[in-house]
């Protein structure tokens, strides 16, 4: 392993899945100004749209997350081709 190329400012960070409100804590160097309290301890928080707890590959369930109305736009666009 090369010396001096890895960050040294690792700290505990809470990652919050916004689609199902799941929170998990791990070490990270990611910068954030927001914090969250988990089990009485305050951690910096990184918000995620999808994580291991909501991704269909890991859950085995097909869950549709439509954050920008993309599905409605698609349906409206291709409705004219429907027989």
N, C-alpha and C positions, 0 to 999 in steps of 0.2 A: 504494500500500500504506500502511495506517495505521501510524503510529509508536507504539511502546510497547505493542502488543497481542500481540506474538509472544514466546515464551519465548527466553531467551538461554543456558540451561544445556544445550544439546545436547552429547551425548557419544557415543562409540561403545558400542553395546550389542549383545550376542549374543542372538538369538532362537532358541530350540530347539523344534523340532517334536517333541512327545512321541510321536507315532504312528509316526514313522520315524527318529527321532534325528538329523534333519538340522539343522545349525546354520548360520545366516547372520548376518552382522554389518552393522549399519547405524547411522545416527545416530538418537537418540531422547532424549526427556526423561522417559520412563517411569521411575518409582522402583522399585527392587528391592534386597533385602538379599543375595540369592544371587549367587555369581560362578561363572564357568566359565573353564577355561584352553583357549584355541584357538591352536594354533601357537606355544606358549610364552608367550603374552600372556594376562593375566587380564582378563576383561571382566565387567561386570554381566550377568546372564542373565534373560530373560523367557521363561517356558515357555508354549508354545502347544499347543492340542489339534489344530489343523489349520492348515496354511500352504499356500503356493503349491506346495510340493513333494509334498503329499499330497492336495490337494483334487482331486476328480474332474474338475472343470471344466478345470483346468490340465494334469492328467496324462493325461486321456482314458481313464482306467481307473476303473471303478466299484469303490470300496473302501469297505467298511462298517466304521465305527468305532462300536462299542457300548460306551459308557463306563459305563452304569448299568443294563444288562440290559433296556433298553426294548424290544428286539426280542422277547425271550422273553415279556415281559409282554403285548405285543401279540398274539403267537401264542396264548398261553394264553387270553386274553380272547375271541378270535374263533374259537377251535377248535370251539366248540359250533355255529357256523353252517356249518361245513364239511360238505359232503355226502359 
